[in-house]
Amino acid sequence: MKLPQHTLLRLGAFSASTLVGTAVDTAVLWVCAHLWLHGYAGERIVAPSISFVCATLANFTVAYFLVWRDRISKRNRTSFWRHYAGYFCSCIGGFVIKMIFLQIFSVTLRWDVVWCNLLALCFSGLFNFYMNDHFVFRYSKQHAEAAETTRDNKGTSE
């Protein structure tokens, strides 16, 4: 299966942008797991849940303003929060995938929760890109017409 070049470029930008969310996720997870909830039976569920919410908002902000900006026709508070609601819902699926892999890696490899989380994020990241590309920031007919108009205007001004 060969992906179009623009999809590969966007996947690269998406992957690079997720480093922000990964950093937030890892830092919040470490604080929760090692300083706040250490020894608590729910450490492997509660700490990743809290870090997930923080990382989701960080990732979405970067995605909205940088990665998918050409697919947002109107930028305002309503648009931001509407897109965030869809993004958050799609991330819940990614979170389920992350948690399944985190638990599998934690039990089988017996690594620290932070390392298992980083490995699990690789799997959930691919799912999140697909959901962003096809649902949250989908390329609509309206975007295609706007892009065509922009191309036409550039061609007539030269």
VENNOR-V666720 format. One record per backbone hydrogen bond with DSSP energy under -1.0 kcal/mol. NH is the residue of the N-H (numbers start at 0). CO is the residue of the C=O. Records with the same first field share a line. If there is no record, write none. Layout:
NH=CO, CO
This chain:
7=3
8=4
9=5
10=6
11=7
12=8
13=9
14=10
15=11
16=12
17=13
18=15
19=16
21=17
22=18
23=19
24=20
25=21
26=22
27=23
28=24
29=25
30=26
31=27
32=28
33=29
34=30
35=30
36=31
39=36
42=39
44=41
45=41
48=44
49=45
50=46
51=47
52=48
53=49
54=50
55=51
56=52
57=53
58=54
59=55
60=56
61=57
62=58
63=59
64=60
65=61
66=61
67=62
70=67
71=68
79=75
80=76
81=77
82=78
83=79
84=80
85=81
86=82
87=83
88=84
89=85
90=86
91=87
93=89
94=90
95=91
96=92
97=93
98=94
99=95
100=96
101=97
102=98
103=99
104=100
105=101
106=102
107=103
108=104
115=111
116=112
117=113
118=114
119=115
120=116
123=119
124=120
125=121
126=122
127=123
128=124
129=125
130=126
131=127
132=128
133=129
134=130
135=130
136=131
143=139
144=140
145=141
146=142
147=143
148=144
149=145
150=146
151=147
152=148
153=149
154=150
155=151
156=152
